[in-house]
Amino acid sequence: MEIGLGGIDYSADLYEVKECFAKILHSDTFQRPEEQPLHFKVTLGSHEKWRHNGRGILTVPVYKIGKDLLNFKRKGIIVPVVRSRRIWMQELGRLKNKGILETLRKVPYQDPSLDRERDDKLQRLDVSLRIDKLQFGIWLQQPLPNRQVDFAVEWEKGYTAIGNAQLRIEFDHKIIRIQVGDPYIDYEAHSLVLKFSNIQDIWVGFDFGPYICFELLSPAIVESEWFNRTLTGIVAQDNRKFRKRVGAIDESHRSVGPYVHQVRVVLYQHQDLDEFVHLCEIADLRKPKKAHITADKHSFFAQKKLLQVQKELSTLTNFPWSIAFQIECLLHNGLITTDELSQLWKPIKNLADSHRDMAGAILRAFVQHLSSIPRNEIRVDDFLKFFRARPEYANAGLVSSPQEGLMACHHVTFTPTRMILEGPYVTNSNRVLRRYAGYRDHFMRVDFRDEDRLQYRWDREVDGATFLQERVGGILKQGFDLAGRHFQFLAYSSSALREHAVWFISPFHHPDKGRVDAASIRKEEGNFSDEQLVQPAKYAARLAQAFTATDPSVKIALGQWSEIPDMGSEPYQHTDGVGTISRKLGSMIWTELCKVNPWFRWMVEPSAYQIRFLGYKGVVCVDDQLEGVAMRLRESMRKFQVNKTAVADIEIAKAFHSPGTMYLNRPLIMLLEDLGVKKEAFLDLLEKAVADIKMARNSSEKFVSILKKHGLGSDFGLSATLLKLLSYGLGLKNQDPSRMLNSSFLNELVSCALSSVLRDIKHRCRLPVPKSWTLVGVADEGRAYIQQGLYKEEEVFTLQEGDIFACIQEDQNSEPIYLRGNCNVSRSPTVHPGDVQRVFAVGKPPPDMVCAFRNLVNVVVFPSEGERSFASCLSGGDLDGDIYDICQYHPLFFNSFEGPSEFPPVPKWSIDINNLKDGTQTVQEKVIPYVCDFIVEYINSDVLGLLSDNHLIMADQSSEGVRDKNCIKLAKLCDQAVDYPKNGVPVDITGIPRRLIPYKPDWKRSEDENPHNTDYYRSERAIGYLYRKANEAAHPPSAAQSVKPLPLDKHPIYNVLNPIIDVQLKDTGIPETKRDRVRTLLLRYYNELRYICATHTLSDRRGTLLTEAEIVVGTILAQCSQHRWRKERIYRMRLHSLNLVKEIKAEFIPEKLSDMSVLQVKRSLEFGWTAWKMINETLASPEGKNIFGMNSFSLIALGVVFDCLEHLRAQ
């Protein structure tokens, strides 16, 4: 209903009128206390002179409430009064605008004080400060309060005599915008955009004028816009993509941009400096600090000096390429200037002569050293002092080397202005890299990211497509030069593309194959049909198979494998992506994997593997009907044709040896709540998780349980070591103090692990679910037995529609659990109401019938019956490696059932085959420019995260939740975004539904940069309650307790293990390991651990390091606005640290324990025990306090001791 208002005081504002009616409509007269506050709207009539004309309209979404309001007013029960004046009311009729009506019904009511506070800030910040000069440069010293420091100016432009420059704070966007350009003389303006989150510090002072120095974490964003652009009068259209992302303000800025990004501004008027400080306070920016900063021009990065650097690099061609790479790293990462480098050329060349094989590693350590200390001028003496302080580098054996299945890789990240270099450090190997193992430094992993290392995201008003075509497209198509080599685009893996990363190669000469370049490698990967080549995205996706991270396993002969037809009909085949292998072949694969990963020996032998084989990809599942060594691959697994060879490798992408823990997440919780699950069910799980976390501080059992559930500490064997200590009566808490584990480092590990778990609960609602698992999906092969005529239908036990089979076995020592009864089954991402389905688990198959899945463990078997595959009903899944959630936790069962989503596939992006022709022949290489265009468009249109966020917020704001028509539209767009890498058709985001209100739910607060109270509303959905409860539990985090290290004779571990080890080593004649051998190994460990801590941080801030506890636990606690970037960095860090642990363990135990004699095992035991004792003696000494790396090294040594003792006991 619309109600006319009159008699409103002219001096009253909109917010006062809204507050008046809020008190009335939200009183007990109109609604119960437990109900959400009624949303209503007030508009005031305009007036030329006053705020309004004294009249307005009150809109309420419920007609009856409007009638009651008018009746109560008429009877005098309620009297709306603003500024002592009564407001009269008159019915205008039912609301005709359905959009406003739906918004009022769906959107939660917002306190008008939030709008008032926000508008007040915007009004006070509506100020422009004129700029005299804009400068880019570098700090020659780290700025500190009240200290004179030098700012080296590399680019400068004045805007007083000619031109114009203004500084503004845009609070809504959380940025400071510096716009340069004069509409009277320039066609376009350029803007420098400084995000609040990117400003580390602000320094102010006077030096021939008032200046502001912005100490930035990463380069500012540069944009341009036309001064006199044509406007349509349609606000939504005129405010869309009117700015362009660019790489520089002008060409002179472009030349120095890759090396300098700190910003200094000289203001035009003295009084504006005080005004700027005041504006910072209003905008909740960090308070500017006073400092005396001198600014002088040095021309460190003039073209002449940069060319001289390249000339010097050309003299290193006879040395290992890694030396030249590290020199480029020093320069491109902003660690030194060209003048400083010129002083280092002679000592670097001397180093290359005297330590040819070690020079690259030494320079890499020097790069890491400079990145972890405050900025200061670098001199020759600093480099020589660094080298002399590390005599261990004289030993080539101290170079960290990758373990099997991994490779040392150089990394480059291209941002809009910079080239950031990292490495080499380990990454997963693949088919191509293994083939050219001796030429791995010719392969480069290249990432494309924004200045802050996050993925590109554009505001609505910014057009970034043209810029990406120039910057990213130019690099992909033309390649780049680095350290004397030219690199060209090669290919990508599917997972790398999601991270906007690709592989580049520098051509080289191979003794057997001659010149090897990108084209020759792509050619030897397989035969691609014209049908595949005219679809560039599909072609690239097929080529990506060769670059998927895999472990080599076994070879299989041509006669031992074959192709068989799929079951079901397209596009919903029951066996889409899954084949079979014999039990013998599965065991052979497992034996090979156990050699690479020794801890696999405790796992259950898998029933399924995800593989890459020639042109096939997907999952193979054990079929006990197959005899000998045999593999059957389905047609749906063949992605491209490869010439059949006599013998070929089966490459393993993943072995499914154990069930995963099922976790809730925000989208799944939102969906389950809308299907009828009560929010109390989720809150109960939260309370249990928080209670477990609290108990874990004092209970080894609980702490180990949390480590295992969340996959933490596994690289260092933390949970296994704690369990073994527990078996000796040693725990976090013990009635006997002599058996209590209590050290500062252990307390740090506990605090770090529990903080990580709480963080995931708070930011993502990541809650473990009891009686629930994640399993890879496979198909019931029983129908194939019948179709092949092996058995009659009545002899085979098969799954029917609505049935599944799953058998859970955690490890070799646990009993298998056959699931029986109702289950929820889902697959991430869950965005459609039908993405969670109810099924029946059949339990243990009958013993008197043939059953294809009887002996399968840790997989979920779906039926091969019906018109549509069950996997496709779960977010469009298939069986080529998709993981499914299986839930038997009854409180999460629901009674509202929805059909699966049915989003028709979009047409694939195709090109004209004639564009790929050379005469009558199709030339495969001609498709590569189109692949490059696709990568650029993918980076520009990778909006799955944005769509998922909008879907979740829309469901939170709408009374219809995930069933809202806009949520269904977003779910369809999410489905299209998931298939984008394969079909090449981007999501058109111009029609993305906008949020109902310009506010976010409070659960988004923790993910945003520089959050402000005025940006959020209180969410009344389950995820809102979970966020607030988790926030209470996570804040403030308890600090790790500091404990004085115990001397060896009082150390509980020593007192328990030493007698046992003495017995084992008695009469063996094994001499005690020399301490120098331990020190050498410790130094090798320390150097690589330090590099890991410096390399895998989320921030570019100089001096930022991960803690030793974060490395051991396998997490990063720093906040990041993009979960994908944090996840990627954690993955790289864990892979790097796992390789280091394996490498150090291999020094203690050089062979597989089962292949070693008893005497050899005892030698390893003695080595490990001596190392553990030596480290703990050092830690307990005055000089050993907090020595970096010793605690985690001690943990590795203790793990070695337990492995040896266990093996000896078993024998």
Buried (B, 14 or more C-beta within 10 A) or exposed (E): BBBBBBEBBEEBBBBBBBBBBBEBBBEEEBBEEEEEBBBBBBBBBEEEEEBBBBBBBBBBBBEEBBBBBBEBBEEEEBEBEBEEBEBEBEEBEEBEEEEBBBBBBBBBBBBBEBBBBBBEBBEBBEBEBBBBBBBBBBBBBBBEEEEEBBBBBBBBBBBEEEBBBBBBBBBEEBBBBBBBBEEEEBEBBBBBBBBBBBBBBBBBBEEEEBBBBBBBBBBBBBBBBBEEEEEEEEEEEEEBBBBBBBBBBEEBBBBBBBBBBBBBBBBBEEEBBEEBBEBBEBBBBEEBBEBEBEBEEBBBBBEEBBEBBEEBBEEBEEBBBBBBBBBBBBBBBBBBBBBBBBBBBEBBBEBBEEBBEBBBBBBBBBBBBBBBEEBEEBEBEBBBEBBEEBEBBEEEEBBBEBBEBBBBBBBBBBBBBBBBBBBBBBBBBBBBBBBBEEBBBBBBBBBBBBBBBBBBBBBBBBBBBEBBBBBBBBBBBEBBEBBBBEBBBBBBBBBBBBBBBBBBBBBBEEEEEEEBBBBBBBEBBBEBEEEBBBBBBBBBBBBBBBBBBBBBBBEBEEEBBEEBEBBBEEEBBBBBBBBBBBBBBBBBBBEBBBEBBBEBEEBBBBBBBBBBBBBBBBBBBBBBBBEEBBBBBBBBBBBBEBEEEEEBBBBBBBBBBBBBBBBBBBBBBBBBBBBEBBBEBBBEBBEEBBEBBEBBBEBBBBBBBBBBBBBBBBBBBBBBBBBBBBEBEBBBEBEEEEBEBBBBBBBBBBBBBBBBBBBBBBBBBBBBBBBBBBBBBBBBBBBBBBEEEEBEEEEBBBBEEEBBBBBBBBEEEEEEBBBBEEBBBBBBBBBBBBBBBBBBBBEBBEEEBBBBBBBBBBBBBBBBBBEBBBBBBBBBBBBBBBBBBBBBBEEBBBEEEBEBBEBEEBEBBBBEEEEBEEEEEBEBEBBBBBBBBBBBBBBBBBBBBBBBBBBBBBBBBBEBBBBBEBBBBBBBBBBBBBBBBBBBBBBEBEEBBEBBBEBBBBBBBBBBEBBBEBBBBBBEBBBBBBBBBBBEBBEEBEEBBEEEBBEBEEBBBBBBBBEBBEEBBEEEEBEEBEEEEBBBBBBBBBBBBBBBBBBBBBBBBBEBBBBBBBBBBBBBBBBBBBEBBBEBBBBBBBBBBBBBBBBBBEBBBEEEBEEBEEEBBBBBBBBBBBBBBBBBBBBBEEEBEEBEBBBBBBBBBBBBBBBBBEBBEEE
